[in-house]
Amino acid sequence: MQAAFDFTEVSMSDSGPVSGTGTFINEAIHGHDKAKLIQAAIGALPVEQRQAIELAYFSGLTQDEISQKSNTPLGTIKAHVRRGLLKLRDQLEGRLRLTNAWKSRPRCTFSAR
């Protein structure tokens, strides 16, 4: 079942149509397009990576819980999530407007103590 949206302009008293209605419509359409791109990118991941990411981010399980439920070593779950997120970043980087923080993050960081 899909939600129905009424994108007609609404007038507030005699001041005319509400400003920004076009912006709302534009953001709603682009948000839907982004969601489709993200869903397609997640669906294209290898099964292990997709399942680990879906369980962690959409089901709210911790990586330890995923490890226990799937009877898979914790390190393997961490690797699946990390590799999957890197693949998603690579697939979506040129297709979505990503924040500067997301784009400029190095792949690995090490700190000296």
Secondary structure, 3 states (H helix, E strand, C coil): CCCCCCCCCCECCCCCECCCHHHHHHHHHHHHHHHHHHHHHHHCCCHHHHHHHHHHHHCCCCHHHHHHHHCCCHHHHHHHHHHHHHHHHHHHCCCCCCCHHHHHCCCCCCCCC
